[in-house]
Amino acid sequence: MMLQETYTLANGVRAPKVGLGTWFIEDDEVADAVYQAIALGYRNIDTAQAYDNERGVGDAIRSATVPRDELFVSSKIAAEIKTYEEAVTSIDATLERMSLDYLDLMLIHSPQPWTDFRGGDYSEGNRAVWQALEEAYEAGKCRAIGVSNFLEHDLQNIFESGSVTPHVNQIKLHPGDTPTELLDYCMRQNILVQAYSPIGHGEMLDHSELVTLAEQYGVSVPQLCIRYALQLGTMPLPKSAKPEHMRTNADVDFVITDEDMAALATVQRIN
């Protein structure tokens, strides 16, 4: 199954090609969801400080029958944190909340605070947070480090002062919303792209073109979208708390033709 396949990050760390997103899964529900996902074969679990469910995710990781070193666990520093001191404290706080000795991946959640997303210049703050992440990486608190929602100029800012190139950039990517130039740039820099919201927050489920194409392949729209992300060389992180959806989301061992891949990249969004 696809759950057993991995990508290799620039530093040699291996990461499962499909992960479980936990955005909008409440802390008192996420432990069961993650536990069920691990039982189904998922080994890649993504959370964030902003999700307010790190504690529950950590509970599931520690109670799973799978050894910790077989799991790939990610979290993200809150977008509002833009100082070195706050970043150092937040990394340690995540490890404490999750009761874990290390994370497999820690990201800067956004180059700007959410209240000013794609707004002002936070270059200096991002460099400071990256310094804290590099130190956590060197200390063994994180096996890999990266960013999320970073555009090309945001990445170049990190390159200018950092000694470690981000291993990952997690961005929104789905049919009809594929930032091809950014994707190509990350691949040239040997940065793995993770695709969050690969089904477009669910808005693509009733898209007529996707429904028709999915039927042609004998799969669901979510399966089509997840396979699309995989064939772009990215790591999809579909979110679900339902075991049946988790199971079908990972059942994506079919191949989309080049022609259909091109059509999916340019499909018009519903809204």
C-alpha positions in Angstrom: 0.0 0.0 0.0 1.0 3.6 -0.5 1.3 4.0 3.3 4.4 1.9 3.2 6.2 4.0 0.6 8.5 6.9 1.6 10.2 10.0 0.4 13.8 10.7 1.5 14.4 14.2 2.7 17.6 16.1 1.9 19.2 15.0 5.1 18.5 11.3 4.6 15.4 11.1 6.9 12.7 8.9 5.4 9.1 10.1 5.6 5.9 8.2 4.5 4.4 9.5 1.3 0.9 9.9 2.7 0.2 11.5 6.1 -2.8 12.1 8.3 -3.8 15.8 8.8 -5.4 16.7 12.2 -6.6 20.2 11.6 -10.0 20.8 13.1 -10.0 17.6 15.1 -10.6 18.5 18.7 -8.0 17.6 21.3 -10.4 15.2 23.1 -11.1 13.4 19.8 -7.8 13.4 18.1 -6.1 10.7 20.2 -8.7 8.1 19.0 -8.5 9.3 15.4 -4.7 9.0 15.4 -4.7 5.7 17.2 -7.2 4.3 14.5 -5.0 5.7 11.7 -1.9 4.0 13.1 -3.8 0.8 13.4 -4.7 1.1 9.7 -1.1 1.6 8.7 -0.5 5.3 8.8 2.9 6.3 10.1 2.9 10.0 9.3 1.0 12.3 11.6 0.8 16.1 11.2 -0.3 18.5 13.9 0.4 22.1 14.9 0.4 24.4 17.9 -2.4 26.3 16.4 -4.6 23.2 16.2 -4.8 22.9 20.0 -4.6 19.1 19.8 -0.9 18.4 20.3 -1.6 16.8 23.7 -4.1 14.3 22.2 -1.8 13.5 19.3 1.0 12.8 21.7 -1.3 10.5 23.8 -2.0 8.5 20.7 1.7 8.2 19.7 2.7 7.0 23.1 -0.2 4.5 23.4 0.3 3.1 19.9 1.6 -0.5 19.6 3.9 0.7 16.8 7.4 1.7 18.0 8.1 5.4 18.1 10.9 5.2 15.7 8.5 3.8 13.0 6.4 7.0 13.2 6.9 10.3 11.6 5.4 13.0 13.8 5.2 16.7 12.8 4.2 19.9 14.4 4.4 23.7 13.6 5.5 26.8 15.5 2.5 29.1 15.8 2.5 31.8 13.0 2.4 34.6 15.5 5.8 33.7 17.0 8.4 35.8 15.4 11.2 36.0 18.0 14.1 33.7 18.8 13.2 33.5 22.5 9.5 32.7 21.8 10.4 30.1 19.3 12.8 28.3 21.6 10.2 28.2 24.3 7.5 27.0 21.9 9.5 24.1 20.6 10.1 22.9 24.1 6.5 23.4 25.0 5.3 21.3 22.1 7.6 18.4 23.2 6.3 18.8 26.7 2.6 18.8 25.7 3.1 15.8 23.5 5.4 14.1 26.1 7.8 13.2 23.3 11.6 13.2 23.4 11.8 14.5 19.8 9.7 15.4 16.7 10.5 14.1 13.3 9.6 17.4 11.7 9.0 20.9 13.0 7.9 23.8 10.8 7.3 27.5 10.9 3.5 27.6 10.3 3.4 30.8 8.2 5.8 33.6 7.2 3.3 36.1 8.6 0.9 36.0 11.5 -2.6 34.9 10.4 -4.0 38.3 11.1 -1.6 39.8 8.5 -1.2 36.8 6.2 0.6 37.8 3.0 0.9 41.2 4.5 3.8 42.9 6.1 7.5 42.1 6.1 8.5 39.6 8.9 11.8 38.6 7.4 13.8 39.3 10.5 11.4 37.4 12.7 11.4 34.4 10.4 15.2 34.4 10.5 15.1 34.4 14.3 12.6 31.6 14.4 14.7 29.6 11.9 17.8 30.0 14.1 15.8 28.4 17.0 14.8 25.6 14.7 18.3 25.0 13.5 19.5 24.8 17.2 16.7 22.3 18.0 17.7 20.3 14.9 21.3 20.2 16.0 20.3 19.3 19.6 18.3 16.3 18.3 14.9 17.7 19.3 13.8 17.6 15.6 15.0 15.1 13.0 14.1 17.6 10.2 13.0 21.2 10.1 11.0 23.2 7.6 8.4 25.8 6.8 4.8 26.1 5.8 3.0 28.5 3.4 6.4 30.0 2.4 6.7 31.6 -1.0 9.9 31.8 -3.0 11.0 35.1 -1.5 10.3 33.8 2.0 12.5 30.8 1.4 15.3 33.0 0.0 15.2 35.0 3.2 15.9 31.8 5.1 18.7 30.8 2.7 20.5 34.1 3.3 21.0 33.6 7.0 20.5 30.0 7.8 23.0 27.1 7.6 20.3 24.5 7.0 18.1 24.5 4.0 14.5 23.8 4.9 13.8 20.1 4.4 10.1 20.7 3.8 7.6 23.4 2.7 4.0 22.6 3.5 1.6 24.4 1.2 -2.0 24.2 0.1 -2.2 22.2 -3.1 -5.1 20.5 -4.9 -6.7 20.3 -8.4 -7.4 23.9 -9.5 -5.0 25.4 -7.0 -1.5 24.1 -7.9 1.3 26.7 -7.5 3.5 25.2 -10.2 6.3 27.7 -10.1 6.7 27.4 -6.3 6.5 23.6 -6.6 9.2 23.6 -9.2 11.4 26.0 -7.2 11.2 23.8 -4.1 12.1 20.7 -6.1 15.2 22.5 -7.5 16.2 23.3 -3.9 15.6 19.7 -2.8 12.8 20.8 -0.5 10.0 18.3 -0.2 6.6 19.8 -0.7 3.8 18.6 1.6 0.3 19.2 0.3 -2.2 20.2 2.9 -5.9 20.4 2.0 -5.4 18.1 -1.0 -9.1 17.9 -1.4 -9.5 21.7 -1.2 -11.2 21.8 2.2 -13.8 19.5 0.7 -15.0 22.1 -1.8 -13.9 19.9 -4.7 -16.0 16.9 -3.7 -19.0 18.0 -5.9 -16.9 19.5 -8.7 -18.5 18.0 -11.8 -15.2 17.6 -13.8 -13.6 15.8 -10.8 -16.6 13.6 -10.2 -16.6 12.6 -13.9 -12.9 11.9 -14.0 -13.0 10.0 -10.7 -15.8 7.8 -12.1 -13.6 7.0 -15.1 -10.8 5.7 -12.9 -13.3 3.9 -10.6 -12.2 5.9 -7.5 -13.6 8.6 -5.3 -12.9 12.3 -5.7 -10.7 12.4 -2.6 -8.7 9.4 -4.0 -8.3 11.3 -7.3 -7.1 14.4 -5.5 -4.7 12.5 -3.3 -3.2 10.6 -6.2 -2.9 13.9 -8.1 -0.7 15.3 -5.2 1.4 12.2 -5.2 2.1 12.2 -8.9 3.3 15.8 -8.5 5.9 14.4 -6.2 4.4 15.9 -3.1 3.3 14.5 0.3 -0.5 14.8 0.7 -1.9 15.2 4.2 -5.6 14.4 4.0 -7.6 15.1 7.2 -10.1 12.7 8.6 -11.3 11.4 11.9 -13.2 8.5 10.3 -11.4 5.2 9.8 -13.3 4.4 6.6 -12.2 7.6 5.0 -8.6 7.1 6.3 -8.6 3.6 4.6 -9.9 4.8 1.2 -7.6 7.9 1.3 -4.6 5.6 1.4 -5.9 3.3 -1.4 -4.5 5.2 -4.2 -2.3 2.7 -6.1 -3.7 3.8 -9.5 -2.0 6.1 -12.1 -3.5 9.3 -13.6 -2.5 9.8 -17.2 -0.4 12.9 -18.2 -3.3 14.3 -20.1 -5.6 14.1 -17.0 -2.9 15.5 -14.8 -2.7 18.5 -17.0 -6.5 18.9 -16.9 -6.6 18.6 -13.1 -4.0 21.3 -12.8 -6.1 23.8 -14.7 -9.6 22.8 -13.6 -11.7 25.8 -12.6 -12.6 26.1 -8.9 -16.3 26.2 -7.9 -16.1 29.4 -6.0 
